[in-house]
Amino acid sequence: MNYFKGVRSEMKKVIWPTKKELFNYTGVVILLSLFVAIIVYLIDIIIGGIISFLI
């Protein structure tokens, strides 16, 4: 039971983001994820082309 009291105490100390901040952070995460996905895709195409050229 002491564990749950500690968890509850710590949860009260958390500063939760506002709805506006939450949407902003979510947008940033989505944009960065798309950016990384595009970069990985481009690297895959380049490496695939190089391997096809060598074979």
mmCIF entry with sequence, helices, sheets and N, C-alpha, C, O atoms, coordinates in Angstrom:
data_MODEL
# 
_entry.id   MODEL 
# 
_entity.id                         1 
_entity.type                       polymer 
_entity.pdbx_number_of_molecules   1 
# 
_entity_poly.entity_id                      1 
_entity_poly.type                           'polypeptide(L)' 
_entity_poly.nstd_linkage                   no 
_entity_poly.nstd_monomer                   no 
_entity_poly.pdbx_seq_one_letter_code       MNYFKGVRSEMKKVIWPTKKELFNYTGVVILLSLFVAIIVYLIDIIIGGIISFLI 
_entity_poly.pdbx_seq_one_letter_code_can   MNYFKGVRSEMKKVIWPTKKELFNYTGVVILLSLFVAIIVYLIDIIIGGIISFLI 
_entity_poly.pdbx_strand_id                 A 
# 
loop_
_entity_poly_seq.entity_id 
_entity_poly_seq.num 
_entity_poly_seq.mon_id 
_entity_poly_seq.hetero 
1 1  MET n 
1 2  ASN n 
1 3  TYR n 
1 4  PHE n 
1 5  LYS n 
1 6  GLY n 
1 7  VAL n 
1 8  ARG n 
1 9  SER n 
1 10 GLU n 
1 11 MET n 
1 12 LYS n 
1 13 LYS n 
1 14 VAL n 
1 15 ILE n 
1 16 TRP n 
1 17 PRO n 
1 18 THR n 
1 19 LYS n 
1 20 LYS n 
1 21 GLU n 
1 22 LEU n 
1 23 PHE n 
1 24 ASN n 
1 25 TYR n 
1 26 THR n 
1 27 GLY n 
1 28 VAL n 
1 29 VAL n 
1 30 ILE n 
1 31 LEU n 
1 32 LEU n 
1 33 SER n 
1 34 LEU n 
1 35 PHE n 
1 36 VAL n 
1 37 ALA n 
1 38 ILE n 
1 39 ILE n 
1 40 VAL n 
1 41 TYR n 
1 42 LEU n 
1 43 ILE n 
1 44 ASP n 
1 45 ILE n 
1 46 ILE n 
1 47 ILE n 
1 48 GLY n 
1 49 GLY n 
1 50 ILE n 
1 51 ILE n 
1 52 SER n 
1 53 PHE n 
1 54 LEU n 
1 55 ILE n 
# 
_struct_asym.id          A 
_struct_asym.entity_id   1 
# 
loop_
_struct_conf.conf_type_id 
_struct_conf.id 
_struct_conf.pdbx_PDB_helix_id 
_struct_conf.beg_label_comp_id 
_struct_conf.beg_label_asym_id 
_struct_conf.beg_label_seq_id 
_struct_conf.pdbx_beg_PDB_ins_code 
_struct_conf.end_label_comp_id 
_struct_conf.end_label_asym_id 
_struct_conf.end_label_seq_id 
_struct_conf.pdbx_end_PDB_ins_code 
_struct_conf.beg_auth_comp_id 
_struct_conf.beg_auth_asym_id 
_struct_conf.beg_auth_seq_id 
_struct_conf.end_auth_comp_id 
_struct_conf.end_auth_asym_id 
_struct_conf.end_auth_seq_id 
_struct_conf.pdbx_PDB_helix_class 
_struct_conf.details 
_struct_conf.pdbx_PDB_helix_length 
HELX_P HELX_P1 AA1 ASN A 2  ? LYS A 13 ? ASN A 2  LYS A 13 1 ? 12 
HELX_P HELX_P2 AA2 LYS A 19 ? LEU A 54 ? LYS A 19 LEU A 54 1 ? 36 
# 
_struct_conf_type.id          HELX_P 
_struct_conf_type.criteria    ? 
_struct_conf_type.reference   ? 
# 
loop_
_atom_site.group_PDB 
_atom_site.id 
_atom_site.type_symbol 
_atom_site.label_atom_id 
_atom_site.label_alt_id 
_atom_site.label_comp_id 
_atom_site.label_asym_id 
_atom_site.label_entity_id 
_atom_site.label_seq_id 
_atom_site.pdbx_PDB_ins_code 
_atom_site.Cartn_x 
_atom_site.Cartn_y 
_atom_site.Cartn_z 
_atom_site.occupancy 
_atom_site.B_iso_or_equiv 
_atom_site.pdbx_formal_charge 
_atom_site.auth_seq_id 
_atom_site.auth_comp_id 
_atom_site.auth_asym_id 
_atom_site.auth_atom_id 
_atom_site.pdbx_PDB_model_num 
ATOM 1   N N  . MET A 1 1  ? 0.828  -1.194 0.000   1.00 0.00 ? 1  MET A N  1 
ATOM 2   C CA . MET A 1 1  ? 0.000  0.000  0.000   1.00 0.00 ? 1  MET A CA 1 
ATOM 3   C C  . MET A 1 1  ? 0.869  1.254  0.000   1.00 0.00 ? 1  MET A C  1 
ATOM 4   O O  . MET A 1 1  ? 0.479  2.278  -0.559  1.00 0.00 ? 1  MET A O  1 
ATOM 5   N N  . ASN A 1 2  ? 2.027  1.180  0.613   1.00 0.00 ? 2  ASN A N  1 
ATOM 6   C CA . ASN A 1 2  ? 2.915  2.335  0.671   1.00 0.00 ? 2  ASN A CA 1 
ATOM 7   C C  . ASN A 1 2  ? 3.332  2.769  -0.728  1.00 0.00 ? 2  ASN A C  1 
ATOM 8   O O  . ASN A 1 2  ? 3.503  3.956  -1.005  1.00 0.00 ? 2  ASN A O  1 
ATOM 9   N N  . TYR A 1 3  ? 3.492  1.773  -1.608  1.00 0.00 ? 3  TYR A N  1 
ATOM 10  C CA . TYR A 1 3  ? 3.888  2.056  -2.989  1.00 0.00 ? 3  TYR A CA 1 
ATOM 11  C C  . TYR A 1 3  ? 2.848  2.943  -3.664  1.00 0.00 ? 3  TYR A C  1 
ATOM 12  O O  . TYR A 1 3  ? 3.201  3.925  -4.316  1.00 0.00 ? 3  TYR A O  1 
ATOM 13  N N  . PHE A 1 4  ? 1.567  2.603  -3.512  1.00 0.00 ? 4  PHE A N  1 
ATOM 14  C CA . PHE A 1 4  ? 0.510  3.360  -4.166  1.00 0.00 ? 4  PHE A CA 1 
ATOM 15  C C  . PHE A 1 4  ? 0.379  4.768  -3.594  1.00 0.00 ? 4  PHE A C  1 
ATOM 16  O O  . PHE A 1 4  ? 0.033  5.701  -4.319  1.00 0.00 ? 4  PHE A O  1 
ATOM 17  N N  . LYS A 1 5  ? 0.650  4.927  -2.315  1.00 0.00 ? 5  LYS A N  1 
ATOM 18  C CA . LYS A 1 5  ? 0.646  6.269  -1.725  1.00 0.00 ? 5  LYS A CA 1 
ATOM 19  C C  . LYS A 1 5  ? 1.760  7.104  -2.330  1.00 0.00 ? 5  LYS A C  1 
ATOM 20  O O  . LYS A 1 5  ? 1.583  8.293  -2.594  1.00 0.00 ? 5  LYS A O  1 
ATOM 21  N N  . GLY A 1 6  ? 2.911  6.477  -2.548  1.00 0.00 ? 6  GLY A N  1 
ATOM 22  C CA . GLY A 1 6  ? 4.027  7.173  -3.180  1.00 0.00 ? 6  GLY A CA 1 
ATOM 23  C C  . GLY A 1 6  ? 3.706  7.566  -4.615  1.00 0.00 ? 6  GLY A C  1 
ATOM 24  O O  . GLY A 1 6  ? 4.029  8.667  -5.058  1.00 0.00 ? 6  GLY A O  1 
ATOM 25  N N  . VAL A 1 7  ? 3.063  6.649  -5.334  1.00 0.00 ? 7  VAL A N  1 
ATOM 26  C CA . VAL A 1 7  ? 2.672  6.936  -6.719  1.00 0.00 ? 7  VAL A CA 1 
ATOM 27  C C  . VAL A 1 7  ? 1.693  8.098  -6.749  1.00 0.00 ? 7  VAL A C  1 
ATOM 28  O O  . VAL A 1 7  ? 1.831  9.013  -7.561  1.00 0.00 ? 7  VAL A O  1 
ATOM 29  N N  . ARG A 1 8  ? 0.721  8.063  -5.877  1.00 0.00 ? 8  ARG A N  1 
ATOM 30  C CA . ARG A 1 8  ? -0.279 9.141  -5.836  1.00 0.00 ? 8  ARG A CA 1 
ATOM 31  C C  . ARG A 1 8  ? 0.376  10.473 -5.500  1.00 0.00 ? 8  ARG A C  1 
ATOM 32  O O  . ARG A 1 8  ? 0.034  11.502 -6.082  1.00 0.00 ? 8  ARG A O  1 
ATOM 33  N N  . SER A 1 9  ? 1.306  10.453 -4.574  1.00 0.00 ? 9  SER A N  1 
ATOM 34  C CA . SER A 1 9  ? 2.021  11.669 -4.189  1.00 0.00 ? 9  SER A CA 1 
ATOM 35  C C  . SER A 1 9  ? 2.806  12.234 -5.363  1.00 0.00 ? 9  SER A C  1 
ATOM 36  O O  . SER A 1 9  ? 2.794  13.442 -5.599  1.00 0.00 ? 9  SER A O  1 
ATOM 37  N N  . GLU A 1 10 ? 3.486  11.365 -6.096  1.00 0.00 ? 10 GLU A N  1 
ATOM 38  C CA . GLU A 1 10 ? 4.273  11.816 -7.252  1.00 0.00 ? 10 GLU A CA 1 
ATOM 39  C C  . GLU A 1 10 ? 3.376  12.323 -8.375  1.00 0.00 ? 10 GLU A C  1 
ATOM 40  O O  . GLU A 1 10 ? 3.722  13.291 -9.052  1.00 0.00 ? 10 GLU A O  1 
ATOM 41  N N  . MET A 1 11 ? 2.231  11.682 -8.580  1.00 0.00 ? 11 MET A N  1 
ATOM 42  C CA . MET A 1 11 ? 1.314  12.113 -9.637  1.00 0.00 ? 11 MET A CA 1 
ATOM 43  C C  . MET A 1 11 ? 0.767  13.514 -9.361  1.00 0.00 ? 11 MET A C  1 
ATOM 44  O O  . MET A 1 11 ? 0.472  14.261 -10.294 1.00 0.00 ? 11 MET A O  1 
ATOM 45  N N  . LYS A 1 12 ? 0.634  13.867 -8.098  1.00 0.00 ? 12 LYS A N  1 
ATOM 46  C CA . LYS A 1 12 ? 0.165  15.212 -7.756  1.00 0.00 ? 12 LYS A CA 1 
ATOM 47  C C  . LYS A 1 12 ? 1.218  16.268 -8.075  1.00 0.00 ? 12 LYS A C  1 
ATOM 48  O O  . LYS A 1 12 ? 0.880  17.435 -8.276  1.00 0.00 ? 12 LYS A O  1 
ATOM 49  N N  . LYS A 1 13 ? 2.487  15.874 -8.122  1.00 0.00 ? 13 LYS A N  1 
ATOM 50  C CA . LYS A 1 13 ? 3.576  16.812 -8.400  1.00 0.00 ? 13 LYS A CA 1 
ATOM 51  C C  . LYS A 1 13 ? 3.758  17.074 -9.892  1.00 0.00 ? 13 LYS A C  1 
ATOM 52  O O  . LYS A 1 13 ? 4.419  18.035 -10.285 1.00 0.00 ? 13 LYS A O  1 
ATOM 53  N N  . VAL A 1 14 ? 3.167  16.211 -10.720 1.00 0.00 ? 14 VAL A N  1 
ATOM 54  C CA . VAL A 1 14 ? 3.350  16.325 -12.171 1.00 0.00 ? 14 VAL A CA 1 
ATOM 55  C C  . VAL A 1 14 ? 2.648  17.570 -12.681 1.00 0.00 ? 14 VAL A C  1 
ATOM 56  O O  . VAL A 1 14 ? 1.511  17.857 -12.304 1.00 0.00 ? 14 VAL A O  1 
ATOM 57  N N  . ILE A 1 15 ? 3.337  18.306 -13.543 1.00 0.00 ? 15 ILE A N  1 
ATOM 58  C CA . ILE A 1 15 ? 2.718  19.456 -14.207 1.00 0.00 ? 15 ILE A CA 1 
ATOM 59  C C  . ILE A 1 15 ? 2.254  18.971 -15.573 1.00 0.00 ? 15 ILE A C  1 
ATOM 60  O O  . ILE A 1 15 ? 3.067  18.774 -16.477 1.00 0.00 ? 15 ILE A O  1 
ATOM 61  N N  . TRP A 1 16 ? 0.959  18.781 -15.720 1.00 0.00 ? 16 TRP A N  1 
ATOM 62  C CA . TRP A 1 16 ? 0.402  18.251 -16.953 1.00 0.00 ? 16 TRP A CA 1 
ATOM 63  C C  . TRP A 1 16 ? 0.296  19.361 -17.993 1.00 0.00 ? 16 TRP A C  1 
ATOM 64  O O  . TRP A 1 16 ? 0.025  20.508 -17.638 1.00 0.00 ? 16 TRP A O  1 
ATOM 65  N N  . PRO A 1 17 ? 0.503  19.045 -19.270 1.00 0.00 ? 17 PRO A N  1 
ATOM 66  C CA . PRO A 1 17 ? 0.405  20.076 -20.309 1.00 0.00 ? 17 PRO A CA 1 
ATOM 67  C C  . PRO A 1 17 ? -1.049 20.504 -20.513 1.00 0.00 ? 17 PRO A C  1 
ATOM 68  O O  . PRO A 1 17 ? -1.989 19.744 -20.279 1.00 0.00 ? 17 PRO A O  1 
ATOM 69  N N  . THR A 1 18 ? -1.191 21.758 -20.959 1.00 0.00 ? 18 THR A N  1 
ATOM 70  C CA . THR A 1 18 ? -2.529 22.233 -21.294 1.00 0.00 ? 18 THR A CA 1 
ATOM 71  C C  . THR A 1 18 ? -2.955 21.588 -22.607 1.00 0.00 ? 18 THR A C  1 
ATOM 72  O O  . THR A 1 18 ? -2.149 20.954 -23.288 1.00 0.00 ? 18 THR A O  1 
ATOM 73  N N  . LYS A 1 19 ? -4.222 21.753 -22.953 1.00 0.00 ? 19 LYS A N  1 
ATOM 74  C CA . LYS A 1 19 ? -4.718 21.165 -24.195 1.00 0.00 ? 19 LYS A CA 1 
ATOM 75  C C  . LYS A 1 19 ? -3.982 21.746 -25.396 1.00 0.00 ? 19 LYS A C  1 
ATOM 76  O O  . LYS A 1 19 ? -3.670 21.020 -26.340 1.00 0.00 ? 19 LYS A O  1 
ATOM 77  N N  . LYS A 1 20 ? -3.703 23.047 -25.371 1.00 0.00 ? 20 LYS A N  1 
ATOM 78  C CA . LYS A 1 20 ? -2.991 23.695 -26.475 1.00 0.00 ? 20 LYS A CA 1 
ATOM 79  C C  . LYS A 1 20 ? -1.565 23.137 -26.588 1.00 0.00 ? 20 LYS A C  1 
ATOM 80  O O  . LYS A 1 20 ? -1.105 22.822 -27.685 1.00 0.00 ? 20 LYS A O  1 
ATOM 81  N N  . GLU A 1 21 ? -0.875 23.017 -25.457 1.00 0.00 ? 21 GLU A N  1 
ATOM 82  C CA . GLU A 1 21 ? 0.483  22.462 -25.467 1.00 0.00 ? 21 GLU A CA 1 
ATOM 83  C C  . GLU A 1 21 ? 0.476  21.018 -25.970 1.00 0.00 ? 21 GLU A C  1 
ATOM 84  O O  . GLU A 1 21 ? 1.355  20.610 -26.728 1.00 0.00 ? 21 GLU A O  1 
ATOM 85  N N  . LEU A 1 22 ? -0.519 20.262 -25.542 1.00 0.00 ? 22 LEU A N  1 
ATOM 86  C CA . LEU A 1 22 ? -0.622 18.864 -25.954 1.00 0.00 ? 22 LEU A CA 1 
ATOM 87  C C  . LEU A 1 22 ? -0.763 18.753 -27.467 1.00 0.00 ? 22 LEU A C  1 
ATOM 88  O O  . LEU A 1 22 ? -0.111 17.914 -28.087 1.00 0.00 ? 22 LEU A O  1 
ATOM 89  N N  . PHE A 1 23 ? -1.611 19.593 -28.069 1.00 0.00 ? 23 PHE A N  1 
ATOM 90  C CA . PHE A 1 23 ? -1.774 19.576 -29.523 1.00 0.00 ? 23 PHE A CA 1 
ATOM 91  C C  . PHE A 1 23 ? -0.498 20.019 -30.217 1.00 0.00 ? 23 PHE A C  1 
ATOM 92  O O  . PHE A 1 23 ? -0.132 19.463 -31.253 1.00 0.00 ? 23 PHE A O  1 
ATOM 93  N N  . ASN A 1 24 ? 0.187  21.014 -29.660 1.00 0.00 ? 24 ASN A N  1 
ATOM 94  C CA . ASN A 1 24 ? 1.450  21.463 -30.252 1.00 0.00 ? 24 ASN A CA 1 
ATOM 95  C C  . ASN A 1 24 ? 2.495  20.351 -30.212 1.00 0.00 ? 24 ASN A C  1 
ATOM 96  O O  . ASN A 1 24 ? 3.160  20.085 -31.213 1.00 0.00 ? 24 ASN A O  1 
ATOM 97  N N  . TYR A 1 25 ? 2.637  19.710 -29.072 1.00 0.00 ? 25 TYR A N  1 
ATOM 98  C CA . TYR A 1 25 ? 3.617  18.630 -28.935 1.00 0.00 ? 25 TYR A CA 1 
ATOM 99  C C  . TYR A 1 25 ? 3.275  17.463 -29.863 1.00 0.00 ? 25 TYR A C  1 
ATOM 100 O O  . TYR A 1 25 ? 4.161  16.859 -30.467 1.00 0.00 ? 25 TYR A O  1 
ATOM 101 N N  . THR A 1 26 ? 1.986  17.154 -29.968 1.00 0.00 ? 26 THR A N  1 
ATOM 102 C CA . THR A 1 26 ? 1.559  16.071 -30.847 1.00 0.00 ? 26 THR A CA 1 
ATOM 103 C C  . THR A 1 26 ? 1.901  16.395 -32.297 1.00 0.00 ? 26 THR A C  1 
ATOM 104 O O  . THR A 1 26 ? 2.369  15.528 -33.035 1.00 0.00 ? 26 THR A O  1 
ATOM 105 N N  . GLY A 1 27 ? 1.669  17.636 -32.705 1.00 0.00 ? 27 GLY A N  1 
ATOM 106 C CA . GLY A 1 27 ? 2.005  18.052 -34.064 1.00 0.00 ? 27 GLY A CA 1 
ATOM 107 C C  . GLY A 1 27 ? 3.490  17.944 -34.340 1.00 0.00 ? 27 GLY A C  1 
ATOM 108 O O  . GLY A 1 27 ? 3.897  17.496 -35.411 1.00 0.00 ? 27 GLY A O  1 
ATOM 109 N N  . VAL A 1 28 ? 4.300  18.353 -33.376 1.00 0.00 ? 28 VAL A N  1 
ATOM 110 C CA . VAL A 1 28 ? 5.754  18.269 -33.537 1.00 0.00 ? 28 VAL A CA 1 
ATOM 111 C C  . VAL A 1 28 ? 6.187  16.811 -33.683 1.00 0.00 ? 28 VAL A C  1 
ATOM 112 O O  . VAL A 1 28 ? 7.018  16.492 -34.534 1.00 0.00 ? 28 VAL A O  1 
ATOM 113 N N  . VAL A 1 29 ? 5.634  15.936 -32.870 1.00 0.00 ? 29 VAL A N  1 
ATOM 114 C CA . VAL A 1 29 ? 5.989  14.514 -32.937 1.00 0.00 ? 29 VAL A CA 1 
ATOM 115 C C  . VAL A 1 29 ? 5.589  13.923 -34.287 1.00 0.00 ? 29 VAL A C  1 
ATOM 116 O O  . VAL A 1 29 ? 6.353  13.161 -34.879 1.00 0.00 ? 29 VAL A O  1 
ATOM 117 N N  . ILE A 1 30 ? 4.405  14.265 -34.776 1.00 0.00 ? 30 ILE A N  1 
ATOM 118 C CA . ILE A 1 30 ? 3.957  13.745 -36.071 1.00 0.00 ? 30 ILE A CA 1 
ATOM 119 C C  . ILE A 1 30 ? 4.858  14.245 -37.190 1.00 0.00 ? 30 ILE A C  1 
ATOM 120 O O  . ILE A 1 30 ? 5.267  13.464 -38.049 1.00 0.00 ? 30 ILE A O  1 
ATOM 121 N N  . LEU A 1 31 ? 5.176  15.544 -37.190 1.00 0.00 ? 31 LEU A N  1 
ATOM 122 C CA . LEU A 1 31 ? 6.037  16.098 -38.240 1.00 0.00 ? 31 LEU A CA 1 
ATOM 123 C C  . LEU A 1 31 ? 7.436  15.493 -38.207 1.00 0.00 ? 31 LEU A C  1 
ATOM 124 O O  . LEU A 1 31 ? 7.987  15.149 -39.253 1.00 0.00 ? 31 LEU A O  1 
ATOM 125 N N  . LEU A 1 32 ? 8.008  15.361 -37.027 1.00 0.00 ? 32 LEU A N  1 
ATOM 126 C CA . LEU A 1 32 ? 9.336  14.757 -36.922 1.00 0.00 ? 32 LEU A CA 1 
ATOM 127 C C  . LEU A 1 32 ? 9.317  13.288 -37.346 1.00 0.00 ? 32 LEU A C  1 
ATOM 128 O O  . LEU A 1 32 ? 10.265 12.808 -37.968 1.00 0.00 ? 32 LEU A O  1 
ATOM 129 N N  . SER A 1 33 ? 8.253  12.585 -37.014 1.00 0.00 ? 33 SER A N  1 
ATOM 130 C CA . SER A 1 33 ? 8.138  11.180 -37.419 1.00 0.00 ? 33 SER A CA 1 
ATOM 131 C C  . SER A 1 33 ? 8.070  11.063 -38.940 1.00 0.00 ? 33 SER A C  1 
ATOM 132 O O  . SER A 1 33 ? 8.708  10.189 -39.527 1.00 0.00 ? 33 SER A O  1 
ATOM 133 N N  . LEU A 1 34 ? 7.303  11.937 -39.574 1.00 0.00 ? 34 LEU A N  1 
ATOM 134 C CA . LEU A 1 34 ? 7.225  11.933 -41.037 1.00 0.00 ? 34 LEU A CA 1 
ATOM 135 C C  . LEU A 1 34 ? 8.575  12.274 -41.653 1.00 0.00 ? 34 LEU A C  1 
ATOM 136 O O  . LEU A 1 34 ? 8.986  11.658 -42.636 1.00 0.00 ? 34 LEU A O  1 
ATOM 137 N N  . PHE A 1 35 ? 9.260  13.247 -41.080 1.00 0.00 ? 35 PHE A N  1 
ATOM 138 C CA . PHE A 1 35 ? 10.569 13.652 -41.575 1.00 0.00 ? 35 PHE A CA 1 
ATOM 139 C C  . PHE A 1 35 ? 11.558 12.490 -41.511 1.00 0.00 ? 35 PHE A C  1 
ATOM 140 O O  . PHE A 1 35 ? 12.273 12.221 -42.476 1.00 0.00 ? 35 PHE A O  1 
ATOM 141 N N  . VAL A 1 36 ? 11.593 11.813 -40.384 1.00 0.00 ? 36 VAL A N  1 
ATOM 142 C CA . VAL A 1 36 ? 12.505 10.672 -40.218 1.00 0.00 ? 36 VAL A CA 1 
ATOM 143 C C  . VAL A 1 36 ? 12.112 9.542  -41.169 1.00 0.00 ? 36 VAL A C  1 
ATOM 144 O O  . VAL A 1 36 ? 12.981 8.894  -41.752 1.00 0.00 ? 36 VAL A O  1 
ATOM 145 N N  . ALA A 1 37 ? 10.813 9.302  -41.331 1.00 0.00 ? 37 ALA A N  1 
ATOM 146 C CA . ALA A 1 37 ? 10.361 8.250  -42.244 1.00 0.00 ? 37 ALA A CA 1 
ATOM 147 C C  . ALA A 1 37 ? 10.791 8.552  -43.676 1.00 0.00 ? 37 ALA A C  1 
ATOM 148 O O  . ALA A 1 37 ? 11.210 7.646  -44.397 1.00 0.00 ? 37 ALA A O  1 
ATOM 149 N N  . ILE A 1 38 ? 10.693 9.807  -44.097 1.00 0.00 ? 38 ILE A N  1 
ATOM 150 C CA . ILE A 1 38 ? 11.108 10.189 -45.450 1.00 0.00 ? 38 ILE A CA 1 
ATOM 151 C C  . ILE A 1 38 ? 12.604 9.993  -45.621 1.00 0.00 ? 38 ILE A C  1 
ATOM 152 O O  . ILE A 1 38 ? 13.050 9.492  -46.653 1.00 0.00 ? 38 ILE A O  1 
ATOM 153 N N  . ILE A 1 39 ? 13.375 10.378 -44.629 1.00 0.00 ? 39 ILE A N  1 
ATOM 154 C CA . ILE A 1 39 ? 14.832 10.217 -44.712 1.00 0.00 ? 39 ILE A CA 1 
ATOM 155 C C  . ILE A 1 39 ? 15.202 8.730  -44.797 1.00 0.00 ? 39 ILE A C  1 
ATOM 156 O O  . ILE A 1 39 ? 16.046 8.348  -45.607 1.00 0.00 ? 39 ILE A O  1 
ATOM 157 N N  . VAL A 1 40 ? 14.580 7.903  -43.973 1.00 0.00 ? 40 VAL A N  1 
ATOM 158 C CA . VAL A 1 40 ? 14.861 6.463  -44.007 1.00 0.00 ? 40 VAL A CA 1 
ATOM 159 C C  . VAL A 1 40 ? 14.467 5.887  -45.365 1.00 0.00 ? 40 VAL A C  1 
ATOM 160 O O  . VAL A 1 40 ? 15.183 5.048  -45.911 1.00 0.00 ? 40 VAL A O  1 
ATOM 161 N N  . TYR A 1 41 ? 13.341 6.328  -45.911 1.00 0.00 ? 41 TYR A N  1 
ATOM 162 C CA . TYR A 1 41 ? 12.894 5.862  -47.227 1.00 0.00 ? 41 TYR A CA 1 
ATOM 163 C C  . TYR A 1 41 ? 13.906 6.240  -48.307 1.00 0.00 ? 41 TYR A C  1 
ATOM 164 O O  . TYR A 1 41 ? 14.247 5.418  -49.158 1.00 0.00 ? 41 TYR A O  1 
ATOM 165 N N  . LEU A 1 42 ? 14.378 7.474  -48.272 1.00 0.00 ? 42 LEU A N  1 
ATOM 166 C CA . LEU A 1 42 ? 15.355 7.918  -49.268 1.00 0.00 ? 42 LEU A CA 1 
ATOM 167 C C  . LEU A 1 42 ? 16.668 7.140  -49.154 1.00 0.00 ? 42 LEU A C  1 
ATOM 168 O O  . LEU A 1 42 ? 17.254 6.752  -50.165 1.00 0.00 ? 42 LEU A O  1 
ATOM 169 N N  . ILE A 1 43 ? 17.118 6.916  -47.938 1.00 0.00 ? 43 ILE A N  1 
ATOM 170 C CA . ILE A 1 43 ? 18.342 6.133  -47.733 1.00 0.00 ? 43 ILE A CA 1 
ATOM 171 C C  . ILE A 1 43 ? 18.141 4.712  -48.262 1.00 0.00 ? 43 ILE A C  1 
ATOM 172 O O  . ILE A 1 43 ? 19.044 4.145  -48.876 1.00 0.00 ? 43 ILE A O  1 
ATOM 173 N N  . ASP A 1 44 ? 16.969 4.140  -48.028 1.00 0.00 ? 44 ASP A N  1 
ATOM 174 C CA . ASP A 1 44 ? 16.664 2.795  -48.515 1.00 0.00 ? 44 ASP A CA 1 
ATOM 175 C C  . ASP A 1 44 ? 16.710 2.749  -50.044 1.00 0.00 ? 44 ASP A C  1 
ATOM 176 O O  . ASP A 1 44 ? 17.263 1.814  -50.624 1.00 0.00 ? 44 ASP A O  1 
ATOM 177 N N  . ILE A 1 45 ? 16.134 3.750  -50.686 1.00 0.00 ? 45 ILE A N  1 
ATOM 178 C CA . ILE A 1 45 ? 16.133 3.799  -52.164 1.00 0.00 ? 45 ILE A CA 1 
ATOM 179 C C  . ILE A 1 45 ? 17.569 3.920  -52.680 1.00 0.00 ? 45 ILE A C  1 
ATOM 180 O O  . ILE A 1 45 ? 17.950 3.237  -53.631 1.00 0.00 ? 45 ILE A O  1 
ATOM 181 N N  . ILE A 1 46 ? 18.353 4.781  -52.057 1.00 0.00 ? 46 ILE A N  1 
ATOM 182 C CA . ILE A 1 46 ? 19.737 4.988  -52.505 1.00 0.00 ? 46 ILE A CA 1 
ATOM 183 C C  . ILE A 1 46 ? 20.555 3.705  -52.339 1.00 0.00 ? 46 ILE A C  1 
ATOM 184 O O  . ILE A 1 46 ? 21.248 3.283  -53.265 1.00 0.00 ? 46 ILE A O  1 
ATOM 185 N N  . ILE A 1 47 ? 20.473 3.098  -51.174 1.00 0.00 ? 47 ILE A N  1 
ATOM 186 C CA . ILE A 1 47 ? 21.237 1.868  -50.926 1.00 0.00 ? 47 ILE A CA 1 
ATOM 187 C C  . ILE A 1 47 ? 20.751 0.748  -51.843 1.00 0.00 ? 47 ILE A C  1 
ATOM 188 O O  . ILE A 1 47 ? 21.558 -0.027 -52.356 1.00 0.00 ? 47 ILE A O  1 
ATOM 189 N N  . GLY A 1 48 ? 19.438 0.657  -52.052 1.00 0.00 ? 48 GLY A N  1 
ATOM 190 C CA . GLY A 1 48 ? 18.904 -0.351 -52.965 1.00 0.00 ? 48 GLY A CA 1 
ATOM 191 C C  . GLY A 1 48 ? 19.411 -0.151 -54.382 1.00 0.00 ? 48 GLY A C  1 
ATOM 192 O O  . GLY A 1 48 ? 19.728 -1.116 -55.076 1.00 0.00 ? 48 GLY A O  1 
ATOM 193 N N  . GLY A 1 49 ? 19.488 1.110  -54.813 1.00 0.00 ? 49 GLY A N  1 
ATOM 194 C CA . GLY A 1 49 ? 20.019 1.404  -56.143 1.00 0.00 ? 49 GLY A CA 1 
ATOM 195 C C  . GLY A 1 49 ? 21.483 1.030  -56.269 1.00 0.00 ? 49 GLY A C  1 
ATOM 196 O O  . GLY A 1 49 ? 21.909 0.483  -57.286 1.00 0.00 ? 49 GLY A O  1 
ATOM 197 N N  . ILE A 1 50 ? 22.243 1.324  -55.240 1.00 0.00 ? 50 ILE A N  1 
ATOM 198 C CA . ILE A 1 50 ? 23.674 0.983  -55.253 1.00 0.00 ? 50 ILE A CA 1 
ATOM 199 C C  . ILE A 1 50 ? 23.859 -0.530 -55.314 1.00 0.00 ? 50 ILE A C  1 
ATOM 200 O O  . ILE A 1 50 ? 24.688 -1.026 -56.077 1.00 0.00 ? 50 ILE A O  1 
ATOM 201 N N  . ILE A 1 51 ? 23.095 -1.257 -54.518 1.00 0.00 ? 51 ILE A N  1 
ATOM 202 C CA . ILE A 1 51 ? 23.209 -2.720 -54.509 1.00 0.00 ? 51 ILE A CA 1 
ATOM 203 C C  . ILE A 1 51 ? 22.792 -3.297 -55.862 1.00 0.00 ? 51 ILE A C  1 
ATOM 204 O O  . ILE A 1 51 ? 23.442 -4.207 -56.375 1.00 0.00 ? 51 ILE A O  1 
ATOM 205 N N  . SER A 1 52 ? 21.713 -2.772 -56.441 1.00 0.00 ? 52 SER A N  1 
ATOM 206 C CA . SER A 1 52 ? 21.280 -3.244 -57.765 1.00 0.00 ? 52 SER A CA 1 
ATOM 207 C C  . SER A 1 52 ? 22.346 -2.971 -58.817 1.00 0.00 ? 52 SER A C  1 
ATOM 208 O O  . SER A 1 52 ? 22.565 -3.788 -59.711 1.00 0.00 ? 52 SER A O  1 
ATOM 209 N N  . PHE A 1 53 ? 23.002 -1.835 -58.712 1.00 0.00 ? 53 PHE A N  1 
ATOM 210 C CA . PHE A 1 53 ? 24.059 -1.486 -59.663 1.00 0.00 ? 53 PHE A CA 1 
ATOM 211 C C  . PHE A 1 53 ? 25.243 -2.439 -59.542 1.00 0.00 ? 53 PHE A C  1 
ATOM 212 O O  . PHE A 1 53 ? 25.848 -2.815 -60.547 1.00 0.00 ? 53 PHE A O  1 
ATOM 213 N N  . LEU A 1 54 ? 25.572 -2.826 -58.320 1.00 0.00 ? 54 LEU A N  1 
ATOM 214 C CA . LEU A 1 54 ? 26.724 -3.691 -58.086 1.00 0.00 ? 54 LEU A CA 1 
ATOM 215 C C  . LEU A 1 54 ? 26.452 -5.143 -58.477 1.00 0.00 ? 54 LEU A C  1 
ATOM 216 O O  . LEU A 1 54 ? 27.377 -5.880 -58.821 1.00 0.00 ? 54 LEU A O  1 
ATOM 217 N N  . ILE A 1 55 ? 25.202 -5.547 -58.425 1.00 0.00 ? 55 ILE A N  1 
ATOM 218 C CA . ILE A 1 55 ? 24.881 -6.956 -58.724 1.00 0.00 ? 55 ILE A CA 1 
ATOM 219 C C  . ILE A 1 55 ? 24.696 -7.150 -60.173 1.00 0.00 ? 55 ILE A C  1 
ATOM 220 O O  . ILE A 1 55 ? 24.422 -8.265 -60.617 1.00 0.00 ? 55 ILE A O  1 
# 
